[in-house]
Each structure stands twice: as structure tokens, then as C-alpha cells.
């Protein structure tokens, strides 16, 4: 691939094993000492309107083979995620290959248990109401023996990060049309979250929070760091709690202020990563190129320069007019001032226009 200036070096979720193959040890890690109680009795229910499946700890142990390390899918901000199998109709653990489905079972870290228990309850009540093809579906939960678990639908191809940056060599290359499709799916998912009654704003949004199914349809996942607000409101977070990432909007970095337009900025960074095939931040690149946004931004306004930052692996798969429209959309999303950024509905419309000429 050509470059905007100078030369450039290129670079399943990170997995790690638990210290013990038994969930009793893992549960201790999750909940801390025996004295740390969340005042939850065995099989406690969260009062909800949509009747999520309430799983027993015993059932989820069986479904995940006692949380076998080999079934660890990854580790997110709030805990580990394991693969499991349940009956497709009853959601009971089963070894019947013909009638079972895969699920993702997510744990809650011990250091977060006390602080986030009340917030977790409110989120479960709201997340169960979400129904959109581009949002990972919550199937149920377990609240038992001081252990909190969430059960989600399993999305088989893993996250966008692994595919885009080929962290797993066997992953197929994402072609231009597939990238446009994924971009539209993610935009539609974010637009849905922003328009929901209790507006959801993702505090940390990047390629690791986008999962792909068998047909490369994208689904947004990991609401552990989501902020629930209301349309038009701006949330303020304690600076000490801010986790600054390469996808964070300027207002979030500088003041902890977060609104839907902060997600639009993060989406712009993801879209730039998809266009270039490069990470938002990479210490392996030369100093002036480590920050992808700062380095690539000047190239997005000119067709001739734009060609130098497009992923060389998809050369010949796109029209330059379509790529230029994507570039202009990225620039709009990356505006420093939130009010100048488009809504996600506008982004969806723009991307459908790109799809029509790709």
C-alpha cells in the first residue's frame, strides 16, 4: 500500500487461563473474600418485564464444562467470557449435539462486584428490552452464591479486531464490500442505541466490541461500560474513572463529558481503521504515524492522497468515488466539536449511498 508520507510497518480476543480449572476458585476471584456479600440469596431474581431466563450456577457450570479454560473466549473489561452449550428450546445444559446452541457466558470481576451490583441490576432490566439484529442479544443471567453471570447469544466469527488486523492467521481477509456491510451494520446498531428510550452511550467503543456472525453481519457487544442517559443529555464522568483509548472523543479525554456524538467520533476512528487496515494507535509504527487519526486526516480530503492510506490488500475492489465518500464521512465524524459531527442516522444514510456505488 502506498503511504501518505514515509514508510509504514504493519502490525479472538486476548485469552488467558484461570488459575484453577474449577469454578469455585474462579468464583472466589470474582466475588473476593467470603465476607464480601452482595446481599443476594441463591437463585435471586431481578424483576423484569420480559422474563429473561434465570439460570442456576449448576446449569452454567454444566454448560461450560465447569468453566473449562479451553472454553475461555476472552477477557473483557468486567470479566471473562466462556463458551457454553444449551438446549435450543429450553436453554438447559445438554450434550445432545443435534438440539443444542452455543452461548457466551460472561462473568463479573470481583473488584467490580460491590461497586456495580446495583448498576448491573438496572442494566439487566434495560438490556433485556433491546431487540435489534446488530445488537448482541441477552438471553438470561445467574445471580447465585455471590456470583453474577450474564448469558448472551454466541456470535461465531469473533470480533472485528481479530479479522481486520489478522490477529488469527486463519481468518479470512475482509474485502471492500464486506467492510462496507459491516460499517452499515454497526452504524445501524449505534443509531438504534442512541434512539432508545433510555439512550445508551458506549464509553469505550472500538473494533473489539463488534462481533461478526457466519455471514459477516456485525453485532455490537459489551455494554459493561455503557452509560444510560436520555436524549439531549450530556453525562459527566469523574476524570479518575475515565479510560482513555485511541477511539475516545476529545471532549471525553479533556473533561469526561460524554454524549451520543462521542460515540460518533469513536465510530469515525473505527471506520478509518476499516478503510486503512491499520490500528488507531500502534507503537510499532514510526513516531509521527503512531496516531492514525492525526497522521491520516490530511490524506482524507484529497483523492490522490487518499489512495495512499487505503488498505493495499483491497486494491482494485472499490471505486475511488466510493472510497472518497467514506473518507468525507470519516472527517465529519472526527470533527473536534461534537455539534459538528453527524448523527448516526445520517451516517447510515451516507453509507447506503456508498454501498450503491461500490
C-alpha positions in Angstrom: 0.0 0.0 0.0 1.2 3.5 -0.7 1.7 5.9 2.1 0.7 9.5 2.9 4.3 10.1 3.9 7.3 7.9 4.8 7.3 4.2 5.2 5.0 2.2 7.5 5.3 -1.1 9.3 2.1 -3.2 9.9 1.1 -4.9 12.8 -10.4 -14.0 19.1 -9.9 -11.5 21.9 -6.9 -11.9 24.1 -7.3 -15.1 26.1 -5.8 -16.1 29.3 -6.3 -19.1 31.5 -7.7 -19.0 35.0 -5.6 -20.2 37.9 -7.8 -23.2 38.6 -10.0 -25.3 36.3 -12.7 -25.3 38.9 -15.3 -22.6 39.0 -15.1 -22.5 42.8 -11.7 -20.8 42.5 -12.9 -18.6 39.7 -15.9 -17.6 41.8 -13.6 -16.6 44.6 -11.7 -14.4 42.2 -14.9 -12.9 41.0 -16.5 -12.2 44.4 -13.5 -11.7 46.6 -13.5 -12.9 50.2 -16.3 -14.8 51.8 -17.2 -11.6 53.8 -17.9 -9.7 50.6 -21.6 -10.1 50.2 -23.9 -8.5 47.6 -26.9 -9.5 49.8 -28.0 -11.9 47.1 -29.7 -15.1 48.1 -29.3 -18.2 45.9 -31.3 -18.0 42.7 -32.3 -14.4 43.4 -34.4 -12.9 40.6 -34.2 -9.4 39.0 -37.7 -8.2 38.5 -38.0 -7.7 34.7 -40.9 -7.4 32.2 -39.6 -9.7 29.5 -38.9 -12.8 31.6 -35.2 -13.4 30.9 -34.1 -16.9 31.6 -32.8 -17.2 35.2 -30.0 -19.8 35.1 -28.7 -21.7 38.1 -25.0 -21.8 38.7 -25.1 -25.6 38.4 -26.6 -25.3 34.9 -24.0 -22.8 33.7 -21.2 -25.0 35.2 -22.6 -27.9 33.2 -23.0 -25.8 30.0 -19.4 -24.6 30.2 -17.8 -27.9 31.3 -17.2 -26.3 34.8 -15.8 -23.2 33.1 -13.1 -25.2 31.4 -10.1 -23.0 30.5 -10.2 -24.4 26.9 -13.6 -22.8 26.5 -12.4 -19.3 27.5 -13.4 -17.0 24.7 -11.7 -13.9 26.0 -11.5 -11.4 28.8 -13.2 -8.0 28.7 -13.3 -5.0 31.0 -15.7 -6.6 33.5 -14.7 -10.2 33.4 -14.1 -13.4 31.5 -16.3 -14.9 28.8 -16.7 -18.6 28.3 -18.3 -20.7 25.6 -21.2 -23.0 26.6 -23.9 -25.2 25.1 -27.6 -25.1 25.9 -30.7 -26.8 24.6 -32.1 -24.5 21.8 -35.6 -24.6 23.2 -35.3 -25.0 27.0 -31.9 -23.3 27.5 -31.0 -26.2 29.7 -27.5 -27.7 29.5 -27.3 -30.6 27.1 -24.8 -32.9 25.4 -27.3 -33.6 22.5 -25.4 -32.1 19.6 -28.4 -32.1 17.4 -30.5 -29.8 19.7 -28.0 -27.5 21.3 -26.9 -24.0 20.6 -23.7 -22.2 21.6 -23.9 -19.3 24.1 -21.4 -16.9 25.6 -21.3 -16.8 29.4 -19.8 -13.6 30.9 -18.6 -13.3 34.5 -18.3 -10.2 36.6 -14.9 -9.4 38.2 -14.6 -9.4 42.0 -13.3 -5.9 42.2 -16.3 -4.6 40.4 -18.9 -6.7 42.2 -19.8 -4.4 45.1 -19.5 -1.2 43.1 -21.5 -2.2 40.1 -24.2 -4.6 41.5 -27.0 -2.0 41.6 -26.0 -0.7 38.2 -25.9 -4.2 36.9 -29.4 -4.8 38.0 -30.7 -1.7 36.3 -28.8 -2.6 33.1 -30.2 -6.1 33.0 -33.7 -4.6 33.2 -33.0 -2.4 30.3 -30.8 -4.6 28.1 -33.5 -7.3 28.0 -35.7 -4.8 26.1 -33.1 -4.4 23.3 -34.0 -6.2 20.1 -32.1 -5.4 17.0 -30.2 -7.6 14.5 -27.0 -5.6 15.1 -27.0 -5.8 18.9 -25.9 -9.0 20.7 -28.9 -10.5 22.5 -29.0 -11.0 26.2 -30.6 -14.4 26.9 -30.5 -14.6 30.7 -28.5 -14.3 33.9 -27.4 -16.1 37.0 -27.3 -14.5 40.5 -26.3 -17.1 43.0 -23.8 -17.8 45.7 -22.3 -14.3 45.3 -21.7 -15.0 41.6 -23.1 -12.8 38.8 -23.2 -14.2 35.3 -24.8 -13.0 32.0 -25.6 -15.3 29.1 -25.6 -13.9 25.6 -26.1 -15.3 22.2 -22.9 -16.7 20.7 -21.5 -14.9 17.7 -19.2 -17.4 15.8 -16.7 -15.4 13.9 -15.4 -13.4 16.8 -14.6 -9.7 16.9 -13.8 -7.3 14.1 -10.4 -6.5 15.6 -9.2 -10.1 15.0 -10.4 -10.1 11.4 -9.3 -6.6 10.4 -5.8 -6.9 11.8 -5.5 -10.7 11.1 -4.6 -11.5 14.7 -5.6 -15.0 13.9 -3.8 -16.1 10.7 -6.7 -18.4 9.6 -9.2 -15.5 9.5 -10.2 -14.5 6.0 -9.4 -11.1 4.6 -12.2 -8.7 4.9 -13.0 -7.5 1.3 -14.3 -4.0 0.4 -17.9 -4.9 0.1 -17.8 -6.8 3.4 -16.2 -3.8 5.2 -19.0 -1.5 3.8 -21.6 -4.1 5.0 -20.0 -4.2 8.5 -19.8 -0.4 8.6 -23.6 -0.1 7.9 -24.5 -2.8 10.4 -22.5 -1.1 13.2 -23.9 2.4 12.3 -27.5 1.0 12.4 -26.8 -0.7 15.8 -25.4 2.6 17.2 -28.3 4.6 15.8 -30.7 2.1 17.5 -28.9 2.5 20.8 -28.9 6.3 20.6 -32.6 6.4 19.8 -33.7 4.0 22.5 -35.9 5.3 25.3 -33.1 5.1 27.9 -30.4 6.3 25.5 -27.3 4.1 25.6 -23.9 5.7 25.1 -20.9 3.4 24.9 -17.9 4.7 26.9 -15.4 2.6 25.1 -16.2 1.7 21.6 -13.7 0.0 19.2 -13.3 -3.0 16.9 -13.1 -5.4 19.9 -16.8 -4.5 20.7 -18.0 -5.6 17.2 -18.7 -9.2 16.7 -19.3 -11.0 13.3 -21.7 -13.9 12.6 -21.4 -16.5 9.9 -22.4 -14.1 7.1 -20.2 -11.3 8.5 -23.2 -9.4 9.8 -22.0 -7.2 12.7 -23.3 -7.0 16.2 -22.3 -4.6 18.9 -21.5 -6.2 22.2 -20.0 -5.5 25.7 -22.3 -3.0 27.5 -20.2 -3.2 30.7 -19.1 0.3 30.2 -22.3 1.7 28.7 -23.9 4.9 30.1 -27.6 5.1 30.2 -28.9 8.6 29.7 -31.7 10.5 28.0 -31.9 12.2 24.6 -30.1 15.5 24.6 -28.4 15.0 27.9 -24.7 15.0 28.4 -23.1 12.8 31.1 -20.1 13.8 33.1 -17.7 11.2 34.5 -15.2 11.6 37.2 -11.8 12.1 35.5 -10.3 9.4 37.6 -12.7 6.9 36.1 -12.0 7.8 32.5 -10.3 5.1 30.5 -8.7 6.9 27.6 -8.4 4.9 24.4 -7.4 5.7 20.9 -11.1 5.9 20.0 -12.0 8.4 22.6 -13.5 11.7 21.6 -11.7 15.0 22.6 -14.4 16.1 25.0 -14.2 12.8 26.8 -10.5 12.9 27.1 -10.4 16.6 28.3 -13.3 16.8 30.6 -15.0 13.4 31.0 -18.1 14.7 29.1 -19.8 12.1 27.1 -22.8 12.2 24.7 -24.0 10.4 21.6 -21.6 12.5 19.5 -18.8 10.9 21.4 -19.8 7.6 20.0 -19.9 9.2 16.5 -16.3 10.1 17.0 -15.4 6.6 18.0 -17.2 5.2 15.1 -15.2 7.5 12.8 -12.0 6.1 14.2 -13.3 2.5 13.6 -14.3 3.5 10.0 -10.8 4.9 9.4 -9.3 1.6 10.7 -11.5 -0.3 8.3 -10.5 1.9 5.4 -6.8 1.7 6.1 -6.4 -1.7 7.7 -4.3 0.0 10.4 -4.8 0.2 14.1 -5.8 3.6 15.7 -2.6 3.5 17.7 0.4 1.4 17.0 3.8 1.8 18.8 5.5 -0.3 16.1 4.9 2.5 13.6 7.3 5.5 13.2 6.6 8.2 15.8 4.6 10.6 13.6 2.5 7.7 12.3 1.6 6.1 15.6 -1.6 8.0 16.0 -3.7 7.0 12.9 -6.2 9.9 13.1 -3.5 12.6 13.3 -1.4 11.0 10.6 -4.2 10.1 8.1 -6.5 13.0 8.5 -4.7 15.3 5.9 -5.0 12.5 3.3 -8.8 12.1 3.6 -9.6 15.4 1.8 -7.8 14.6 -1.5 -8.4 11.7 -3.8 -4.8 11.4 -4.8 -3.5 11.3 -1.2 -6.4 9.1 -0.1 -5.2 6.2 -2.2 -2.0 6.2 -0.2 -3.8 5.2 3.0 -6.3 2.7 1.8 -5.5 -0.9 2.8 -3.4 -2.2 -0.1 -5.0 -5.7 0.4 -8.3 -4.5 -1.0 -6.8 -2.7 -4.0 -9.0 -3.0 -7.1 -12.1 -3.9 -5.1 -13.6 -0.4 -4.8 -14.3 2.7 -6.9 -12.3 5.8 -5.8 -15.5 7.8 -5.7 -16.9 5.4 -3.1 -13.7 5.5 -1.0 -13.7 9.3 -1.2 -17.3 9.4 0.2 -16.2 7.1 3.0 -13.3 9.5 3.7 -15.5 12.5 3.8 -17.8 10.7 6.2 -14.8 9.9 8.4 -13.8 13.6 8.5 -17.3 14.6 9.6 -17.3 12.0 12.4 -13.8 13.1 13.6 -14.7 16.8 14.0 -13.3 18.2 17.2 -16.6 19.9 18.2 -19.4 17.4 18.9 -22.1 19.6 17.4 -20.4 19.4 14.0 -20.5 15.7 13.9 -23.4 13.9 12.1 -25.9 11.8 13.8 -25.7 8.0 13.4 -28.9 8.1 11.3 -27.1 10.5 8.9 -24.1 8.1 8.8 -26.4 5.2 7.9 -27.9 7.1 5.0 -24.5 8.2 3.8 -23.2 4.6 3.9 -26.1 3.3 1.9 -25.2 5.8 -0.7 -21.6 4.4 -0.7 -23.0 0.9 -1.0 -25.0 1.8 -4.1 -21.8 2.9 -6.0 -19.3 0.4 -4.6 
